[in-house]
Amino acid sequence: MFIIKCSNCGFEITDWKKAQFYGGTEKVMASIVSRGSAVEKRRQLANLFNREGIPCLKCRKTDIWTWV
């Protein structure tokens, strides 16, 4: 199961460790420790990556992160 996915090329961030590596530990930890279900945390993480302009590692586009 993946956490978030690039809607342009399909690149997937599959766990919280990769999310911390790509998005920055402090930013991602704020999503992890917040209250809410796993689905809510994935939504928050995708919104964070889009808001911060973190590009996809494969296609380098921004504002393309989705959660499932």
C-alpha positions in Angstrom: 0.0 0.0 0.0 1.4 3.4 -0.9 0.9 6.6 1.0 0.9 9.3 -1.8 1.3 9.1 -5.5 2.3 11.5 -8.4 -0.8 12.0 -10.6 1.4 12.7 -13.6 3.8 9.8 -13.8 2.6 7.4 -11.1 5.7 7.6 -8.8 4.7 6.4 -5.4 6.0 7.3 -1.9 5.4 4.0 -0.2 6.2 4.7 3.5 6.7 7.4 6.1 10.5 7.0 5.9 10.6 7.9 2.2 8.2 10.8 2.9 10.6 12.2 5.5 13.5 11.8 3.1 11.8 13.6 0.2 9.8 16.2 2.1 11.8 17.0 5.2 11.6 15.3 8.6 10.1 18.3 10.5 7.3 18.8 8.0 6.4 15.2 7.7 6.6 14.5 11.4 3.9 17.2 12.0 1.6 15.1 9.8 2.4 11.9 11.5 1.8 13.1 15.0 -1.4 15.0 14.3 -4.7 13.5 15.3 -6.8 11.6 12.7 -7.1 8.4 10.8 -4.5 7.0 8.5 -6.5 8.3 5.5 -6.6 11.8 7.0 -2.8 11.7 7.5 -2.2 10.7 3.9 -4.5 13.6 2.8 -2.6 16.0 5.0 0.8 14.7 3.6 -0.3 15.1 0.0 -1.6 18.7 0.7 1.7 19.5 2.5 3.8 18.3 -0.5 1.6 20.3 -2.9 1.6 23.4 -0.7 5.4 23.3 -0.2 6.0 22.7 -3.9 7.9 19.5 -3.5 8.5 18.1 -7.0 8.1 14.5 -8.0 11.5 12.7 -8.1 10.7 11.0 -11.4 9.1 13.7 -13.6 10.1 16.9 -11.6 6.6 18.4 -11.7 5.0 20.1 -8.7 1.4 20.3 -7.3 0.6 16.7 -8.5 0.5 14.7 -5.3 -2.6 12.7 -4.6 -3.6 10.2 -1.9 -5.6 7.0 -2.1 
